[in-house]
Amino acid sequence: MVYMDRRKSILQIRPILNIQHKDESSKAEKFQNDALRPILKLQHELLCFIFLNENSIKKLNFINKHRD
């Protein structure tokens, strides 16, 4: 099954995070730490590219937005 091979491959390249889990963590918090954060870290470059691409298409200027 191709899906399982891809899933195993992704799990193998996913970094192991040294996060101390508390026993009182909620299920949502545990899911966020175990699944969502590592996925976002893997897709960081892609998200940056999409943001910069959309920014260049819409010609938004974020550089001067935060200057006082």
C-alpha positions as CSV (number, residue, x, y, z in Angstrom):
1,M,0.0,0.0,0.0
2,V,1.5,3.3,-1.1
3,Y,-0.1,5.3,1.7
4,M,1.6,3.2,4.4
5,D,5.0,3.5,2.7
6,R,4.6,7.3,2.5
7,R,3.5,7.4,6.1
8,K,6.4,5.4,7.3
9,S,8.8,7.5,5.3
10,I,7.4,10.7,6.8
11,L,7.6,9.3,10.3
12,Q,11.2,8.3,9.7
13,I,12.3,11.7,8.6
14,R,10.3,13.6,11.2
15,P,12.6,14.9,13.9
16,I,12.2,13.6,17.4
17,L,11.4,16.5,19.6
18,N,12.7,16.5,23.2
19,I,9.5,17.8,24.7
20,Q,8.6,17.0,28.3
21,H,5.0,15.9,28.4
22,K,3.0,16.5,31.5
23,D,0.5,13.9,32.6
24,E,-2.2,16.5,32.7
25,S,-1.8,17.4,29.0
26,S,-5.1,17.4,27.2
27,K,-5.6,15.1,24.2
28,A,-5.7,18.2,21.9
29,E,-2.4,19.5,23.3
30,K,-0.8,16.0,22.9
31,F,-2.0,15.8,19.3
32,Q,-0.7,19.2,18.6
33,N,2.7,18.4,20.0
34,D,3.0,14.9,18.5
35,A,1.5,15.5,15.1
36,L,0.8,19.1,14.0
37,R,4.0,20.8,15.1
38,P,6.4,18.3,13.4
39,I,4.3,18.5,10.2
40,L,4.5,22.3,10.2
41,K,8.2,22.2,10.7
42,L,8.6,19.9,7.7
43,Q,6.4,22.3,5.6
44,H,8.1,25.5,6.9
45,E,9.9,26.2,3.6
46,L,6.8,25.5,1.5
47,L,4.7,27.9,3.7
48,C,7.3,30.6,3.4
49,F,7.4,30.2,-0.4
50,I,3.7,30.4,-0.7
51,F,3.5,33.5,1.5
52,L,6.3,35.3,-0.4
53,N,4.7,34.3,-3.7
54,E,1.3,35.7,-2.7
55,N,3.0,38.7,-1.3
56,S,4.8,39.4,-4.6
57,I,1.6,38.9,-6.6
58,K,-0.5,41.2,-4.5
59,K,2.4,43.7,-4.1
60,L,2.0,44.0,-0.4
61,N,4.7,45.9,1.5
62,F,5.2,44.4,5.0
63,I,8.6,46.0,5.5
64,N,7.2,49.4,6.5
65,K,4.1,48.1,8.3
66,H,5.9,47.7,11.7
67,R,8.1,50.8,11.7
68,D,7.2,53.6,14.2
